[in-house]
Amino acid sequence: MTTQPGKPGYEKLIEDITGQNPAICYQCGKCSAGCPVREFAVTPPNRVVRYFKLGMYEKALSSPTIWLCAGCMTCTSRCPKNFKLSNFMDALREISIKEKIGISEKNAVRFHKAFLDQIKKFGRAFELGMIREYKLKSGKLFQDMDIAPLMFLKGKIGLRPHKIKDKEKVNKIFKSLEQ
């Protein structure tokens, strides 16, 4: 389903992707107050939801805040309505990519795609593969090279992907989202 910014349709698409209606958010601001990446965001997360609820879809979809969301679920744990804001942000990222709306930070998209590619291939994040893919696509081959040895020593980056049980369930999720 493809819709145009400012026209009806995104509400249903968000509900289909996330299984929740953004209208349940009543803008208390607890999500933004507890967000660990809020200090880096120009627009608070609850305002992105507000833009969406007001039909200002392009403004919500082009917000750099959607690319900063770490998916930590702090917002959901603080929300009195149990609105899963990180799922909402993830849905906005996917729509933004698909519709090519307001993506100002291309490397954020490259990182997002590298992360999802690893999930799709292995069922969970394979850090070394994700780093390799991101570095090749972004051209930032030597950025953060000074911390790589320490990450290896601390076991933060493995040389082989982790195996998971029932990877077929993950594949089914990706297939259903592609439809």
GUVOZA-430484 format. One record per residue: residue number from 1; x, y, z of N, C-alpha, C, O, CB in turn. Coordinates in nm, 3 decimals. Glycine has a CB too. Layout:
BEGIN
TORMI   nr      n.X      n.Y      n.Z     ca.X     ca.Y     ca.Z      c.X      c.Y      c.Z      o.X      o.Y      o.Z     cb.X     cb.Y     cb.Z
TORMI  NUM        X        Y        Z        X        Y        Z        X        Y        Z        X        Y        Z        X        Y        Z
...
This chain:
BEGIN
TORMI   nr      n.X      n.Y      n.Z     ca.X     ca.Y     ca.Z      c.X      c.Y      c.Z      o.X      o.Y      o.Z     cb.X     cb.Y     cb.Z
TORMI    1    0.085   -0.119    0.000    0.000    0.000    0.000    0.088    0.123    0.000    0.169    0.142    0.091   -0.096    0.001    0.122
TORMI    2    0.074    0.206   -0.098    0.150    0.329   -0.106    0.053    0.446   -0.096   -0.050    0.450   -0.163    0.233    0.336   -0.237
TORMI    3    0.088    0.541   -0.013    0.006    0.660    0.002    0.093    0.782   -0.015    0.216    0.774   -0.006   -0.066    0.663    0.138
TORMI    4    0.032    0.894   -0.038    0.104    1.019   -0.055    0.100    1.099    0.074    0.000    1.095    0.146    0.045    1.100   -0.171
TORMI    5    0.209    1.172    0.106    0.208    1.254    0.226    0.090    1.351    0.225    0.057    1.410    0.122    0.341    1.332    0.238
TORMI    6    0.028    1.366    0.342   -0.083    1.459    0.354   -0.217    1.399    0.312   -0.320    1.465    0.325   -0.056    1.581    0.273
TORMI    7   -0.216    1.278    0.263   -0.339    1.212    0.220   -0.366    1.094    0.312   -0.273    1.037    0.370   -0.329    1.165    0.070
TORMI    8   -0.494    1.057    0.327   -0.529    0.946    0.416   -0.460    0.816    0.374   -0.427    0.798    0.257   -0.680    0.925    0.418
TORMI    9   -0.439    0.727    0.469   -0.382    0.597    0.438   -0.268    0.558    0.530   -0.249    0.440    0.559   -0.334    0.594    0.298
TORMI   10   -0.191    0.657    0.576   -0.079    0.625    0.664   -0.127    0.572    0.799   -0.058    0.489    0.860    0.007    0.749    0.685
TORMI   11   -0.243    0.617    0.846   -0.293    0.568    0.975   -0.313    0.417    0.969   -0.270    0.345    1.059   -0.426    0.638    1.012
TORMI   12   -0.378    0.370    0.863   -0.402    0.226    0.848   -0.272    0.151    0.830   -0.254    0.043    0.886   -0.495    0.199    0.729
TORMI   13   -0.181    0.207    0.754   -0.052    0.144    0.732    0.024    0.128    0.864    0.082    0.022    0.890    0.032    0.225    0.632
TORMI   14    0.025    0.232    0.945    0.092    0.225    1.076    0.025    0.120    1.164    0.093    0.042    1.231    0.090    0.363    1.147
TORMI   15   -0.107    0.117    1.163   -0.178    0.017    1.243   -0.148   -0.124    1.194   -0.131   -0.215    1.274   -0.329    0.042    1.238
TORMI   16   -0.140   -0.142    1.062   -0.108   -0.274    1.006    0.033   -0.318    1.045    0.055   -0.434    1.078   -0.121   -0.273    0.854
TORMI   17    0.127   -0.225    1.042    0.267   -0.259    1.073    0.287   -0.283    1.221    0.352   -0.379    1.261    0.360   -0.147    1.025
TORMI   18    0.231   -0.195    1.305    0.261   -0.199    1.448    0.156   -0.271    1.532    0.183   -0.313    1.644    0.276   -0.061    1.500
TORMI   19    0.035   -0.285    1.477   -0.073   -0.345    1.553   -0.130   -0.252    1.659   -0.197   -0.297    1.752   -0.024   -0.471    1.617
TORMI   20   -0.103   -0.124    1.647   -0.154   -0.028    1.745   -0.195    0.101    1.673   -0.146    0.132    1.565   -0.048    0.002    1.854
TORMI   21   -0.285    0.174    1.736   -0.334    0.299    1.681   -0.263    0.415    1.752   -0.273    0.426    1.874   -0.489    0.310    1.697
TORMI   22   -0.193    0.501    1.679   -0.124    0.614    1.741   -0.217    0.709    1.816   -0.172    0.791    1.896   -0.048    0.691    1.637
TORMI   23   -0.347    0.700    1.790   -0.443    0.787    1.857   -0.448    0.762    2.008   -0.494    0.847    2.083   -0.582    0.769    1.798
TORMI   24   -0.399    0.645    2.053   -0.402    0.618    2.198   -0.303    0.707    2.274   -0.317    0.726    2.395   -0.371    0.471    2.225
TORMI   25   -0.204    0.760    2.204   -0.106    0.849    2.269   -0.174    0.982    2.299   -0.225    1.047    2.208    0.020    0.871    2.179
TORMI   26   -0.175    1.021    2.425   -0.238    1.149    2.459   -0.136    1.256    2.497   -0.169    1.352    2.567   -0.335    1.130    2.572
TORMI   27   -0.014    1.240    2.450    0.088    1.344    2.455    0.128    1.387    2.596    0.144    1.506    2.623    0.039    1.463    2.380
TORMI   28    0.143    1.291    2.686    0.184    1.326    2.822    0.332    1.365    2.829    0.372    1.439    2.919    0.158    1.209    2.917
TORMI   29    0.412    1.315    2.734    0.553    1.352    2.728    0.646    1.263    2.809    0.767    1.287    2.811    0.569    1.490    2.773
TORMI   30    0.594    1.160    2.876    0.679    1.073    2.956    0.781    1.000    2.870    0.893    0.972    2.915    0.594    0.972    3.034
TORMI   31    0.744    0.968    2.747    0.836    0.900    2.656    0.958    0.988    2.627    1.072    0.942    2.632    0.765    0.862    2.524
TORMI   32    0.932    1.113    2.597    1.040    1.206    2.565    1.126    1.237    2.687    1.247    1.253    2.677    0.983    1.335    2.507
TORMI   33    1.061    1.246    2.804    1.135    1.277    2.927    1.233    1.166    2.963    1.339    1.194    3.020    1.038    1.300    3.043
TORMI   34    1.200    1.042    2.930    1.287    0.931    2.967    1.375    0.880    2.854    1.456    0.789    2.876    1.206    0.820    3.018
TORMI   35    1.360    0.934    2.736    1.433    0.884    2.619    1.584    0.908    2.633    1.627    1.022    2.651    1.382    0.952    2.491
TORMI   36    1.665    0.801    2.625    1.810    0.818    2.640    1.878    0.891    2.524    1.990    0.940    2.540    1.873    0.684    2.656
TORMI   37    1.813    0.899    2.409    1.873    0.971    2.297    1.806    1.105    2.273    1.836    1.173    2.175    1.865    0.887    2.170
TORMI   38    1.717    1.145    2.362    1.642    1.270    2.348    1.734    1.392    2.334    1.704    1.483    2.257    1.551    1.289    2.467
TORMI   39    1.844    1.393    2.407    1.932    1.510    2.403    1.995    1.531    2.265    2.043    1.640    2.235    2.043    1.495    2.506
TORMI   40    1.993    1.428    2.181    2.050    1.439    2.047    1.943    1.472    1.943    1.975    1.506    1.829    2.122    1.309    2.010
TORMI   41    1.817    1.462    1.982    1.706    1.483    1.889    1.661    1.629    1.891    1.643    1.688    1.997    1.588    1.390    1.923
TORMI   42    1.642    1.685    1.774    1.590    1.820    1.762    1.441    1.820    1.798    1.391    1.911    1.865    1.613    1.877    1.618
TORMI   43    1.371    1.717    1.753    1.228    1.703    1.779    1.207    1.592    1.881    1.254    1.480    1.859    1.150    1.673    1.647
TORMI   44    1.138    1.618    1.991    1.112    1.511    2.089    1.025    1.401    2.027    0.943    1.429    1.940    1.045    1.569    2.215
TORMI   45    1.042    1.279    2.072    0.965    1.168    2.016    0.813    1.188    2.022    0.743    1.154    1.926    0.999    1.042    2.088
TORMI   46    0.762    1.242    2.132    0.617    1.260    2.141    0.567    1.362    2.038    0.451    1.354    1.995    0.578    1.306    2.282
TORMI   47    0.651    1.456    1.998    0.610    1.553    1.895    0.602    1.487    1.758    0.520    1.525    1.675    0.709    1.672    1.892
TORMI   48    0.687    1.387    1.733    0.680    1.313    1.606    0.544    1.243    1.599    0.479    1.242    1.494    0.797    1.208    1.595
TORMI   49    0.501    1.185    1.711    0.369    1.121    1.715    0.260    1.226    1.691    0.164    1.201    1.618    0.346    1.050    1.852
TORMI   50    0.276    1.342    1.750    0.178    1.450    1.734    0.169    1.494    1.588    0.060    1.513    1.536    0.214    1.570    1.824
TORMI   51    0.284    1.510    1.522    0.283    1.545    1.380    0.199    1.443    1.302    0.116    1.479    1.219    0.428    1.551    1.323
TORMI   52    0.224    1.317    1.331    0.153    1.210    1.261    0.002    1.219    1.287   -0.078    1.209    1.194    0.207    1.073    1.304
TORMI   53   -0.035    1.237    1.414   -0.176    1.244    1.449   -0.246    1.363    1.386   -0.366    1.358    1.358   -0.191    1.250    1.600
TORMI   54   -0.172    1.470    1.363   -0.228    1.589    1.299   -0.231    1.579    1.147   -0.277    1.671    1.079   -0.149    1.711    1.341
TORMI   55   -0.183    1.467    1.092   -0.181    1.450    0.947   -0.061    1.514    0.881   -0.056    1.526    0.758   -0.305    1.506    0.888
TORMI   56    0.036    1.555    0.961    0.158    1.615    0.907    0.259    1.502    0.882    0.367    1.497    0.942    0.217    1.724    1.006
TORMI   57    0.221    1.412    0.792    0.296    1.289    0.770    0.438    1.314    0.721    0.533    1.252    0.769    0.224    1.202    0.671
TORMI   58    0.453    1.404    0.627    0.587    1.430    0.573    0.680    1.482    0.682    0.798    1.448    0.686    0.580    1.531    0.456
TORMI   59    0.626    1.565    0.771    0.707    1.619    0.881    0.749    1.507    0.977    0.862    1.504    1.024    0.629    1.728    0.957
TORMI   60    0.657    1.415    1.004    0.689    1.300    1.091    0.788    1.208    1.022    0.886    1.164    1.084    0.560    1.222    1.129
TORMI   61    0.765    1.178    0.895    0.850    1.083    0.822    0.988    1.140    0.791    1.083    1.064    0.769    0.783    1.042    0.694
TORMI   62    1.001    1.271    0.788    1.132    1.330    0.756    1.207    1.373    0.882    1.316    1.430    0.873    1.114    1.450    0.663
TORMI   63    1.151    1.347    0.999    1.216    1.387    1.124    1.342    1.304    1.149    1.336    1.181    1.142    1.118    1.373    1.242
TORMI   64    1.454    1.368    1.178    1.575    1.292    1.212    1.558    1.208    1.339    1.633    1.113    1.361    1.692    1.387    1.231
TORMI   65    1.460    1.242    1.420    1.435    1.168    1.544    1.404    1.021    1.518    1.443    0.935    1.597    1.321    1.232    1.621
TORMI   66    1.335    0.991    1.408    1.301    0.851    1.382    1.426    0.766    1.360    1.424    0.645    1.382    1.209    0.840    1.261
TORMI   67    1.534    0.829    1.315    1.659    0.757    1.291    1.744    0.747    1.415    1.838    0.668    1.420    1.737    0.824    1.180
TORMI   68    1.715    0.826    1.517    1.790    0.821    1.642    1.736    0.717    1.740    1.808    0.673    1.829    1.790    0.957    1.707
TORMI   69    1.612    0.679    1.724    1.548    0.585    1.817    1.631    0.458    1.827    1.660    0.392    1.727    1.404    0.552    1.772
TORMI   70    1.668    0.424    1.950    1.752    0.307    1.974    1.670    0.180    1.996    1.726    0.071    2.007    1.841    0.330    2.094
TORMI   71    1.538    0.193    2.003    1.454    0.077    2.023    1.469    0.015    2.161    1.447   -0.105    2.178    1.484   -0.026    1.920
TORMI   72    1.506    0.095    2.259    1.535    0.044    2.394    1.408    0.017    2.475    1.413   -0.050    2.578    1.622    0.142    2.469
TORMI   73    1.295    0.068    2.429    1.164    0.049    2.492    1.147    0.123    2.625    1.051    0.097    2.698    1.140   -0.097    2.514
TORMI   74    1.238    0.215    2.657    1.221    0.297    2.777    1.091    0.375    2.767    1.019    0.389    2.866    1.341    0.394    2.797
TORMI   75    1.061    0.424    2.649    0.938    0.500    2.627    0.815    0.417    2.661    0.723    0.465    2.726    0.930    0.550    2.482
TORMI   76    0.813    0.293    2.616    0.698    0.206    2.640    0.684    0.174    2.788    0.573    0.169    2.840    0.712    0.076    2.560
TORMI   77    0.796    0.153    2.855    0.789    0.121    2.998    0.736    0.239    3.080    0.680    0.221    3.188    0.927    0.079    3.050
TORMI   78    0.754    0.360    3.028    0.708    0.480    3.099    0.567    0.522    3.057    0.504    0.601    3.127    0.805    0.595    3.075
TORMI   79    0.519    0.473    2.946    0.392    0.519    2.889    0.272    0.466    2.969    0.258    0.345    2.989    0.381    0.474    2.743
TORMI   80    0.185    0.557    3.014    0.066    0.513    3.087   -0.035    0.440    2.998   -0.125    0.372    3.049   -0.001    0.633    3.152
TORMI   81   -0.023    0.452    2.867   -0.113    0.386    2.773   -0.047    0.265    2.705   -0.108    0.201    2.619   -0.159    0.485    2.667
TORMI   82    0.077    0.233    2.744    0.153    0.121    2.687    0.167    0.133    2.534    0.166    0.033    2.463    0.085   -0.011    2.723
TORMI   83    0.180    0.257    2.486    0.203    0.280    2.344    0.347    0.243    2.313    0.440    0.293    2.376    0.173    0.430    2.304
TORMI   84    0.365    0.155    2.217    0.499    0.108    2.181    0.560    0.205    2.079    0.553    0.184    1.958    0.494   -0.037    2.123
TORMI   85    0.619    0.311    2.132    0.673    0.418    2.050    0.788    0.369    1.962    0.802    0.414    1.849    0.721    0.534    2.137
TORMI   86    0.870    0.278    2.013    0.982    0.230    1.930    0.930    0.153    1.809    0.991    0.158    1.702    1.076    0.141    2.014
TORMI   87    0.818    0.081    1.823    0.757    0.014    1.707    0.705    0.117    1.607    0.718    0.100    1.486    0.642   -0.080    1.752
TORMI   88    0.647    0.223    1.659    0.597    0.333    1.576    0.713    0.397    1.499    0.702    0.421    1.379    0.525    0.438    1.663
TORMI   89    0.823    0.424    1.568    0.941    0.485    1.504    0.997    0.392    1.396    1.037    0.437    1.289    1.049    0.518    1.609
TORMI   90    1.001    0.263    1.426    1.051    0.166    1.329    0.962    0.165    1.205    1.011    0.158    1.092    1.058    0.025    1.392
TORMI   91    0.831    0.170    1.226    0.738    0.174    1.113    0.759    0.302    1.030    0.756    0.297    0.907    0.593    0.166    1.163
TORMI   92    0.780    0.414    1.098    0.807    0.539    1.025    0.935    0.528    0.943    0.941    0.576    0.830    0.817    0.658    1.123
TORMI   93    1.038    0.463    0.999    1.163    0.445    0.924    1.138    0.363    0.798    1.184    0.399    0.690    1.271    0.376    1.012
TORMI   94    1.063    0.255    0.813    1.037    0.168    0.697    0.957    0.242    0.590    0.986    0.230    0.471    0.961    0.041    0.742
TORMI   95    0.856    0.317    0.632    0.777    0.394    0.536    0.863    0.501    0.470    0.854    0.524    0.349    0.654    0.459    0.605
TORMI   96    0.946    0.567    0.549    1.035    0.671    0.497    1.128    0.616    0.390    1.151    0.680    0.287    1.116    0.734    0.610
TORMI   97    1.183    0.498    0.415    1.271    0.434    0.317    1.193    0.398    0.191    1.235    0.428    0.080    1.338    0.308    0.377
TORMI   98    1.080    0.332    0.211    1.000    0.286    0.098    0.952    0.402    0.011    0.955    0.395   -0.111    0.881    0.205    0.147
TORMI   99    0.907    0.509    0.076    0.852    0.624    0.005    0.958    0.728   -0.032    0.929    0.825   -0.103    0.744    0.689    0.088
TORMI  100    1.081    0.707    0.016    1.192    0.801   -0.009    1.155    0.943    0.034    1.169    1.039   -0.042    1.230    0.799   -0.158
TORMI  101    1.107    0.953    0.158    1.063    1.082    0.211    1.166    1.135    0.310    1.193    1.072    0.412    0.926    1.069    0.279
TORMI  102    1.223    1.249    0.280    1.302    1.327    0.373    1.416    1.257    0.443    1.444    1.286    0.559    1.215    1.378    0.473
TORMI  103    1.483    1.169    0.377    1.596    1.102    0.440    1.719    1.189    0.421    1.783    1.188    0.316    1.618    0.958    0.380
TORMI  104    1.751    1.266    0.524    1.863    1.358    0.514    1.994    1.290    0.553    2.100    1.326    0.501    1.839    1.480    0.602
TORMI  105    1.988    1.195    0.642    2.108    1.127    0.690    2.118    0.989    0.624    2.066    0.890    0.676    2.107    1.114    0.846
TORMI  106    2.183    0.984    0.511    2.193    0.861    0.433    2.264    0.749    0.510    2.230    0.632    0.494    2.266    0.887    0.302
TORMI  107    2.362    0.784    0.593    2.434    0.681    0.666    2.348    0.614    0.772    2.370    0.498    0.805    2.557    0.740    0.730
TORMI  108    2.251    0.686    0.824    2.157    0.624    0.919    2.076    0.516    0.848    2.050    0.410    0.905    2.063    0.730    0.982
TORMI  109    2.037    0.543    0.726    1.963    0.444    0.648    2.053    0.326    0.614    2.009    0.211    0.620    1.907    0.507    0.518
TORMI  110    2.177    0.353    0.580    2.271    0.244    0.550    2.292    0.154    0.671    2.297    0.032    0.659    2.406    0.302    0.503
TORMI  111    2.305    0.216    0.787    2.322    0.138    0.910    2.196    0.056    0.939    2.205   -0.062    0.974    2.352    0.233    1.029
TORMI  112    2.081    0.116    0.924    1.952    0.049    0.946    1.940   -0.073    0.854    1.903   -0.181    0.899    1.835    0.147    0.921
TORMI  113    1.972   -0.054    0.728    1.964   -0.165    0.632    2.066   -0.274    0.663    2.036   -0.393    0.651    1.985   -0.113    0.489
TORMI  114    2.187   -0.235    0.702    2.290   -0.333    0.737    2.245   -0.417    0.857    2.265   -0.538    0.860    2.424   -0.263    0.769
TORMI  115    2.184   -0.351    0.955    2.133   -0.422    1.073    2.024   -0.521    1.033    2.029   -0.638    1.072    2.078   -0.322    1.177
TORMI  116    1.927   -0.475    0.956    1.818   -0.563    0.915    1.865   -0.678    0.826    1.812   -0.788    0.834    1.711   -0.484    0.843
TORMI  117    1.964   -0.652    0.741    2.020   -0.759    0.658    2.078   -0.871    0.742    2.064   -0.988    0.709    2.127   -0.703    0.564
TORMI  118    2.145   -0.835    0.851    2.203   -0.936    0.939    2.095   -1.016    1.010    2.107   -1.137    1.027    2.297   -0.871    1.041
TORMI  119    1.989   -0.949    1.053    1.876   -1.018    1.117    1.813   -1.115    1.018    1.780   -1.229    1.052    1.770   -0.915    1.168
TORMI  120    1.798   -1.069    0.896    1.737   -1.152    0.792    1.824   -1.276    0.762    1.771   -1.386    0.744    1.715   -1.070    0.663
TORMI  121    1.954   -1.257    0.756    2.045   -1.367    0.723    2.063   -1.466    0.838    2.064   -1.587    0.816    2.179   -1.312    0.683
TORMI  122    2.077   -1.414    0.959    2.116   -1.500    1.071    2.013   -1.512    1.183    2.031   -1.591    1.275    2.243   -1.449    1.129
TORMI  123    1.906   -1.434    1.175    1.804   -1.440    1.279    1.832   -1.349    1.397    1.746   -1.330    1.483    1.791   -1.579    1.328
TORMI  124    1.949   -1.293    1.402    1.987   -1.194    1.503    2.107   -1.117    1.451    2.163   -1.152    1.348    2.020   -1.262    1.641
TORMI  125    2.145   -1.013    1.521    2.253   -0.927    1.472    2.387   -1.000    1.476    2.425   -1.057    1.579    2.261   -0.799    1.555
TORMI  126    2.457   -0.997    1.366    2.595   -1.044    1.359    2.678   -0.918    1.343    2.685   -0.859    1.235    2.619   -1.147    1.239
TORMI  127    2.740   -0.878    1.451    2.804   -0.747    1.460    2.909   -0.724    1.354    2.911   -0.620    1.289    2.866   -0.729    1.596
TORMI  128    2.997   -0.822    1.335    3.105   -0.805    1.238    3.050   -0.789    1.096    3.098   -0.706    1.019    3.201   -0.924    1.244
TORMI  129    2.949   -0.869    1.062    2.886   -0.858    0.931    2.817   -0.724    0.914    2.823   -0.664    0.806    2.786   -0.971    0.910
TORMI  130    2.753   -0.678    1.019    2.684   -0.550    1.014    2.784   -0.436    0.995    2.763   -0.347    0.914    2.601   -0.528    1.142
TORMI  131    2.892   -0.441    1.071    2.996   -0.337    1.059    3.056   -0.339    0.919    3.072   -0.234    0.857    3.107   -0.358    1.165
TORMI  132    3.088   -0.458    0.870    3.146   -0.470    0.736    3.053   -0.411    0.630    3.096   -0.332    0.546    3.174   -0.617    0.704
TORMI  133    2.926   -0.450    0.636    2.829   -0.401    0.537    2.813   -0.249    0.545    2.812   -0.180    0.443    2.693   -0.470    0.557
TORMI  134    2.800   -0.198    0.667    2.783   -0.053    0.684    2.907    0.023    0.634    2.894    0.122    0.563    2.756   -0.020    0.832
TORMI  135    3.024   -0.024    0.672    3.148    0.045    0.632    3.163    0.048    0.480    3.203    0.150    0.424    3.272   -0.023    0.696
TORMI  136    3.132   -0.062    0.414    3.144   -0.066    0.269    3.042    0.026    0.201    3.075    0.094    0.103    3.125   -0.210    0.219
TORMI  137    2.919    0.029    0.253    2.816    0.113    0.192    2.835    0.262    0.221    2.803    0.347    0.138    2.680    0.069    0.239
TORMI  138    2.887    0.292    0.339    2.902    0.432    0.378    3.034    0.492    0.331    3.046    0.614    0.318    2.891    0.446    0.528
TORMI  139    3.132    0.406    0.305    3.264    0.456    0.265    3.348    0.501    0.383    3.458    0.554    0.365    3.248    0.569    0.169
TORMI  140    3.298    0.481    0.503    3.371    0.523    0.624    3.450    0.403    0.679    3.425    0.355    0.789    3.271    0.579    0.733
TORMI  141    3.543    0.357    0.599    3.615    0.234    0.631    3.701    0.243    0.757    3.715    0.143    0.828    3.702    0.197    0.515
TORMI  142    3.756    0.358    0.785    3.850    0.369    0.898    3.793    0.441    1.019    3.862    0.459    1.119    3.974    0.440    0.853
TORMI  143    3.668    0.482    1.010    3.603    0.546    1.125    3.591    0.443    1.238    3.552    0.329    1.213    3.462    0.604    1.087
TORMI  144    3.623    0.481    1.358    3.614    0.397    1.478    3.716    0.283    1.481    3.702    0.191    1.562    3.476    0.339    1.490
TORMI  145    3.815    0.287    1.397    3.915    0.180    1.395    3.993    0.171    1.526    4.042    0.064    1.562    4.013    0.202    1.279
TORMI  146    4.003    0.282    1.598    4.078    0.282    1.723    4.008    0.201    1.832    4.075    0.152    1.924    4.098    0.425    1.770
TORMI  147    3.878    0.184    1.824    3.808    0.108    1.929    3.783   -0.038    1.891    3.742   -0.117    1.976    3.675    0.175    1.960
TORMI  148    3.807   -0.074    1.765    3.782   -0.212    1.720    3.859   -0.317    1.800    3.799   -0.416    1.842    3.818   -0.224    1.574
TORMI  149    3.989   -0.300    1.824    4.061   -0.404    1.900    4.004   -0.425    2.040    3.993   -0.539    2.087    4.209   -0.368    1.910
TORMI  150    3.968   -0.318    2.106    3.911   -0.329    2.240    3.776   -0.401    2.237    3.744   -0.479    2.326    3.896   -0.189    2.303
TORMI  151    3.697   -0.374    2.134    3.568   -0.442    2.121    3.587   -0.592    2.100    3.511   -0.672    2.154    3.487   -0.382    2.005
TORMI  152    3.687   -0.630    2.021    3.719   -0.772    2.002    3.762   -0.835    2.134    3.715   -0.943    2.171    3.830   -0.790    1.896
TORMI  153    3.851   -0.767    2.206    3.901   -0.821    2.332    3.792   -0.838    2.437    3.796   -0.931    2.517    4.009   -0.731    2.387
TORMI  154    3.695   -0.748    2.436    3.586   -0.755    2.534    3.472   -0.846    2.488    3.372   -0.861    2.558    3.532   -0.615    2.560
TORMI  155    3.486   -0.906    2.371    3.384   -0.998    2.321    3.260   -0.931    2.266    3.155   -0.995    2.254    3.345   -1.090    2.430
TORMI  156    3.271   -0.804    2.233    3.156   -0.731    2.179    3.135   -0.759    2.031    3.025   -0.740    1.978    3.175   -0.581    2.201
TORMI  157    3.240   -0.805    1.964    3.232   -0.839    1.822    3.283   -0.982    1.807    3.398   -1.011    1.839    3.315   -0.739    1.733
TORMI  158    3.197   -1.069    1.758    3.236   -1.208    1.735    3.279   -1.229    1.592    3.240   -1.155    1.502    3.122   -1.302    1.770
TORMI  159    3.360   -1.330    1.570    3.407   -1.359    1.435    3.306   -1.440    1.355    3.310   -1.441    1.232    3.538   -1.433    1.441
TORMI  160    3.217   -1.509    1.425    3.115   -1.590    1.358    2.977   -1.548    1.407    2.961   -1.503    1.520    3.139   -1.742    1.384
TORMI  161    2.878   -1.564    1.320    2.741   -1.530    1.364    2.690   -1.629    1.467    2.728   -1.747    1.466    2.646   -1.526    1.243
TORMI  162    2.604   -1.582    1.555    2.540   -1.669    1.654    2.431   -1.749    1.585    2.364   -1.698    1.495    2.483   -1.587    1.774
TORMI  163    2.414   -1.871    1.626    2.307   -1.953    1.569    2.184   -1.941    1.659    2.195   -1.932    1.782    2.351   -2.103    1.555
TORMI  164    2.069   -1.940    1.596    1.945   -1.935    1.673    1.860   -2.056    1.636    1.877   -2.117    1.530    1.867   -1.801    1.645
TORMI  165    1.768   -2.088    1.725    1.674   -2.196    1.698    1.561   -2.140    1.613    1.521   -2.025    1.630    1.619   -2.259    1.829
TORMI  166    1.512   -2.220    1.523    1.394   -2.187    1.443    1.407   -2.055    1.368    1.323   -1.966    1.381    1.273   -2.182    1.531
TORMI  167    1.513   -2.044    1.289    1.535   -1.924    1.208    1.421   -1.902    1.108    1.400   -1.791    1.059    1.668   -1.935    1.133
TORMI  168    1.349   -2.009    1.078    1.237   -1.999    0.984    1.130   -1.903    1.033    1.062   -1.841    0.951    1.177   -2.136    0.960
TORMI  169    1.112   -1.889    1.164    1.015   -1.793    1.218    1.055   -1.650    1.182    0.970   -1.567    1.149    1.003   -1.807    1.371
TORMI  170    1.184   -1.622    1.188    1.233   -1.489    1.151    1.209   -1.465    1.003    1.166   -1.357    0.963    1.384   -1.473    1.185
TORMI  171    1.236   -1.566    0.921    1.212   -1.554    0.777    1.064   -1.527    0.747    1.032   -1.450    0.657    1.257   -1.681    0.704
TORMI  172    0.974   -1.591    0.823    0.831   -1.568    0.804    0.793   -1.424    0.836    0.709   -1.365    0.768    0.749   -1.665    0.891
TORMI  173    0.855   -1.368    0.938    0.828   -1.229    0.974    0.868   -1.136    0.859    0.792   -1.047    0.821    0.902   -1.189    1.104
TORMI  174    0.988   -1.157    0.805    1.034   -1.073    0.694    0.947   -1.091    0.571    0.916   -0.994    0.502    1.181   -1.105    0.660
TORMI  175    0.906   -1.216    0.543    0.820   -1.240    0.427    0.685   -1.171    0.443    0.633   -1.114    0.348    0.800   -1.390    0.405
TORMI  176    0.628   -1.177    0.564    0.498   -1.112    0.584    0.510   -0.961    0.572    0.417   -0.896    0.524    0.440   -1.150    0.721
TORMI  177    0.622   -0.904    0.615    0.641   -0.759    0.604    0.664   -0.716    0.461    0.627   -0.605    0.422    0.757   -0.715    0.689
TORMI  178    0.725   -0.803    0.381    0.749   -0.769    0.241    0.619   -0.766    0.160    0.611   -0.699    0.057    0.846   -0.869    0.180
TORMI  179    0.518   -0.839    0.209    0.388   -0.839    0.139    0.315   -0.717    0.181    0.203   -0.694    0.136    0.305   -0.966    0.169
